[in-house]
Amino acid sequence: MSAVVEGFAGDIVEPQDAGYDAASRTVLVQGSPATVFRPANVSDVQKAVHYAVAAGQALAVRGGGHSFPGFGTNDGGVVIDLSGLAGVDIVDKDKHVVRIGGGATWGQVAAALAPHGLAISSGDTKSVGVGGLTLSGGMGWKVRKYGLALDSLVAVDIVTAAGDVVRASADENADLFWAVRGGGGNFGVVTAFEFAAHPTTDIHFGKVVFPAAEIADVLPRWADYLPTAPAELTSIASFANPFLGGPEAPLEIQVAYDGDDPELAAQAIDPIRALGTVLADDVVLTPYAEVLVDGAVPPPGIQLVTRSAFVDKDSVPDVLRILAAAGTAQGAPIIAIRSVGGAVSEVPETATAYAHRQAELMFATTVVGPPPVIEATRPAREQLWGTLAPHVNGAYANFLSDADATDVYPAGTYERLAQIKREYDPENVFAANHNVRPA
């Protein structure tokens, strides 16, 4: 039976329609929803929410569609695909306030802001949605200088489970504004975000590559240097890439120095170059919008399973020792370690629902392959994470294949989120996320 929604201005895609195969899947997960709504405006979003609630069907909301658990689709339910709400407008030139539609991607945002010499600290992939990334954090190439994407947020417009349009900011519905800055998609459909952008120059960006044999030596000294480095420097260390040799793959240290002064950039990056035997160094001055990469779409039948955790200062040596050993052993997962600290740590832990403010590092392990390969690696992955458990805490929701929210939020944060959830979504209509159940 076809969905009939009076006055719906956008598109409605159902299994019998052309284009359903593309509309039914996210980047990583194939679904089979009964109905995909593509709203043309906020009123359409309200109508789609009302339809799902009235029909008693599971509801998924899709921005960029990059969530590892596939939250942007489902089987037999309703999907709201926000890709039609992707405008990027500067609404306050003096304060650099930018209004962005809930279906925009970070590539669209970077391209729109570049001619104005502006940027927002965001993720590192063009096709990732503004919504999913921001609502759960937002770590990218300016994180140590400007914080998480959600730290630049000044307001949101959100359609609640009741179909109401609510504005949340520091001055309006402040509890809801606290919750959406880290609480994921638990509270409604964010149709618009307002960010305070910052003036930007080109940045020094690239990677410095070291031999696999030097990982155990270079990694800890890289981590020791970062807390003392200028906040303009953000860095990611990655190794055990199966496409570069797996356990024999080199250590790639990506760097982003947020500034166009070559002398200052060299002062910040040269200590990393001095850590070991440099096999390659391609750091160059690059427009910020061009450092964002295209998101890869895995071939049919290929899965990605990722898990993440945070590392506080005292645990850094132990965690890096364990990861270095794991990354140079056969069957290693891909390991990527991100520097945090800087501006992220300057925000009080209780100021937003993203609470992992004092972590020095966030790392993720990722396995890529068909289901039998994924399953075959399970014992080794469980053993690795069991070894890591005493030294790590929490999880970064944007790098987490498990839909369980247990690791994402500290107990006090979860409790407050559950109270706010009860107010705005008492029936848990928005359950397709790292779900916080209503108190």
N, C-alpha and C positions, 0 to 999 in steps of 0.2 A: 504494500500500500504506500503510495507516494505521500510525502510530507507536504501539506498545504499550510502555508503561513501567510495570512493576509497582510499585505503591505510590505512584505520582505523585498527589499530593493536589490539585494545581492544575488548570488548564485546558490542553488541548492543542488548538490550532487548525490545521486543514489546509485546502488549497484548496477542498475540497467543503463546508466548514462555513460556516454563517451567521456573519457577523462577520469573515470572512477578509480582506476588502478593507481594513478598518480595521487589522486586526492585522498586515498585511503591509507597511504603509508607516510611514515616519517623518514628521515634520513637513514635511520638505523633499524627500524622495525616495520614490518608489514602488518597492517590491521585489516579488519573487515567491518567497518562501522555501517550502521543502517542508513545514516544520513550525515552528510558533510555540509555544513553551512559556511558560506563565504560572505560575511557581512560587508555591506558597502558603507555603513555608518554605525553610529552608536545605537540608534534605535533598532537596527537589525540584530545587534548583539543582545539587546534586551529580549527581543522576540525569540531568538534562538535559545536563550537560557530558559525563558518561560516554556518553550516547547519541550525541552529536555525534562524539566521538572514535572510538567503536566503528564508527560508520557511515562515517567518513572524510569527513564533510560540513563545509563551511565553517560557522563559528560566528560569529554576531553577538550582541552584548549590548546591550540597550536600557534606558536609564534614562528620561530625558525625551524622547529621540528628536529632539533639536535639532541634532545634528552636521551641519555643512554638507556633508560628503561622503556622508552617509547611512550611517554606520557601524552604525546600529541595525537594518539590514535587509540582505538579500542576495537572490540569485536561486538557487533550488534547494538552499539550505542550511538550517541551523537558526538560529532566533532565540530568545534567552532574554529575555523581556519581564519586567522586574523590578517592574512597577507594583503588584503585589500585596504587595511588601515595602516599605511606606511609613510605618511607624510612626515617631513622634517622641516620645521619652521622656527626661525629665530624670533621669539616673541618679546624679548627685551634686549636691545642691542647694547645698552650700557652695562647690564649685568650678565650678558651672554647667556640668557636663559633660552633654552631650546626645547620646543614641544615636539615630541616624537610619537607617532602612532604605534599602538601596541603590536602591530605586525611587521614593523620595520626590522631590517637586519643591520648589524654593525657596519657592514660594507656600505650600505646605503647612507648611513649616518656620516661615516668618515668622508665619503665623497661629497656629500652636501655641505659639510662644514669646512672642508679644505679651502675653497675659494675665499672664505672669510677669515682664514688664519686661526680657526678654532678647532678644538678637539675635546673629546670626553674620554676619560680613562675607562677603557672597556676591555673586551676580550681580545683574542688574537686571530679570529677567524671571520671572514667577511660574511658568510652565510648564516652565522649564529644569530638568533633572534635577540633583539634588545630586551624583550620581556623575560624569557627564561634565564638569561645570564644575570640580569640585574636583580631579579627577585630573590635569587639565591646567593648573590655576592658580586662577582664580576672582577676576576683577576686578569690583568693584561699587561701591556708593555709600559704603562705609566703607573703601576700600582704602588711603587715605593714613594713616588713623588706626589701623586694625587689621590691615592687610596683606591678602594674598590669602586666599581661603577655605581653601586648603590650609595656611596658616600657623596656623590655629586647630585643625587636626586633631591629635588625641592618640592615635588608634588606629583600625585597620580590622580587620574580619573578611573574609577573602577565600578563595574557593574556587578552587583551583589547577587546572591542566590535568590533574593526576592525580586530581582529585576530592577532594583533602584540604581541610579547613577550617583555615586558618592565621590566627593573630592577629599583627598587626604593630604595633609601637609603638617608642618610643625605647628600651625595655628588652627587647622581644621581637622577634626577626627584624628587627633594626635596618636591615639593608641593604634589605630589602623595603619597610620603612616609608620609607626615603629614596627609593626608586624610585617608589612610588605617589604621592608628592608632586611631581607634574610629569610622570611617565612615562606618563600616560594609562592606557588599559585593557590594557596589554601583559602584565600579570602574573596576571590571573585575574578572577573576578567578585567585586566587592566587595559583600557582602550587608549590611554595616552599617558606618557611619562613627560615630566618637565625636569630637565637637568640644567645645572649651572656648568656650562662649558668653560674651558680656559684657553687663552691665547697659546698657540703652538708655533714652533719652527719645524724645519726638517729635523730629524733625529739621526744619531749615529747608531746603525743597526746591522747586525750580522752574527756570525758565529766564529768561535775560536775552537779548533779541534785538536784533541790530544789522543795518544794511543790508548787502546784498551788496557795495556799493561800498567798504565799510570793512574788508572781510575782510583784505586784505593789511596793513593798519595795525593792526587790533585783535588778530589772531592772535599775532604775535610778542610784543606787550606782555602778553597773557594768559599766554603761556608763560613770560615773564620773571617774572611775579608769583607763579606757583604755587609755586616752590621756597621762597619766602619766606613763603608763606601759612601759617596754622595748619594742623597735620596734620588737624584736624577737617574741613577743606574739601577736598572732592573735586570734580572738574569734568570735563566732556566738551564739546568744541567740535565742532559738526557743521554741514555746509553742502553745497550742491549737491544737495539733496533734490529729486528729480524731481517729487514731489507738491506741492512748494512753489515750483516755478519753475525747477528745474534750475540752470543757471549764474546765474540771477537770484534764486535762493532766498536768504533772509537767513541770516546766521550766528546759530545758536542755541547759546548757552553755557549748558548745564545745570549747576546747582550743588547740592551737598548739604553743608550744614553740620551736623555730627554733634553737636547740642546744642540745647536749647530756650531758651537765654538770648538774647533779641532783640538786646541791645546787642552781645554778642560776635559774633552772627551778622552783624549789620550791619558791624561792624569788618572781618570776613573777606570779605564779599561786596561791600561798597561800592567797593573798588578795581576790581572787575570792571565794576561799573555805570559807572564813570568812564572806561572805555576808549574810548567812542565815543558815537554817537547811539543812545540806547535807544528801540527801537520798541515793546517790550513787556517786562513784568517781572511774572511771576506767582509769585514766591517766597513761600511761606507755610509755617507750621508744620504738619507732616504726620506722622501715625504712620508709623514706619519700614515696617511691613508694607504700607502703602498706596502707597509710592513704587515698589514693584515693579509692572511693567506686564504686561498680558496679552500672551502671545506671538502674533504674527500667523501665520496659516496661509495661504500663498500659494494662489491659485486654481489649478486644474488647468492644467498647461502653462506655468506661470510658474516660472522658476528664479532662485535667488540665487547669485551667484558672488562670493566675498569673499577678500581677501588682506590680510595684516597684517605689520607689522614693528615693531621697537623703535628708539627714537632716543635716543642718549646725548647728554649736555649739549652737547658741542662741535658736534654736527651739527644741533641744533634750528633755528638760523636758516636754514640751507640747505633743510632738509626743509620748513619752513613756507612758505618762498618758493615752492618747487616745487608744493606742494599748493594754495596760494592761487591760483596761476596755472592749475593744472589744474581747480580747482573752479569757476572763472568762465569756462571755455571751453565751447563747445558739445560735447555728448556726454559731459559730466563724469560720473564715477562718484559715488555718495554717499561723502562723506568724513567720518569720525568720528575725533577725536583725543582720547585719554584721558590725563589726568594720572596719573602713577604716583608714584615717589619715596616720600617719607614712610616709613611702617613697612615697606614692601616692601624698600627699600634698606638697612634696618637688619639684615637677615638675610644672613649670608655667602653668596656665590654658590655655594659647594660644599655648603651645608647641606641642600639639597633638589635634586631633579632639575629643578625649575624654576630656571633659572640666570640669567635676565635681570634681575638685581637692581638694577643701576645705571642702568637706562634711566629717563630723565625722562618720556618719552612712549611710548605705544603707539598706533598708528593703523591704521585699516583702510579699504580702498576696497571698495565693494560695487556691483554692477550687478544690476538686477532687470529681468526681461522674459522673453518666450518665447525658445526656442533661437536663432532667426534674429537676434534683437536682441543676444543675448549674443555670438553669433559675430561680428556686425558691429562690436562694440566691442573685439574682441580686439586689433587692431593698435594702437589708441590706448592700451589698458591696458598692453600690452607696452612701448610707447614710454615711458609714464609710469614704470613700474617700472624700466626701464633707466636712466632719468635719476636715479631715487632710489637705485639700487643702491650707489653709492659712499658714501652718507651714512647708510644704515640697516643693521641687523643682525638676524638671527634671524627668528622668526615666532611669533605667539601661536596655539597650536594650536586654541583655541576659536573663532577667527575665521580659518579657513583651509579653503578648498574643496578644495585639492590634498591628496591623501592622503599625499604624500611627506613623510617625517619629516626630510629633510635639513636644512631651514632651522630646525626647531624646537629642535634640541639642539646646543650647542657640541660640538666633537669629543671633549673629555675626558668630558663628561657622557654622550654617546652610548656611548662605550666602556664606561663603568661600567654603564650600563643594559643593554648587550648581555651583560655578564658575569652580571648578576643574572637576566636573561631566560633564559640558558642553564640556570640552576639551577632556575627555577620553571616554565619553559615551553620545553623544549628543542626541541620539534617545532613551535613557533610556532602552537599552536592558536588563541591570541588574536592573530590577525593583522589583524582588522578594527578598525583604529585608525591613528593616525600611527605606523606600525609600526617597532619596533626589532627587528631580527632577532637571534636568539641568536648569541652569539660562537662 
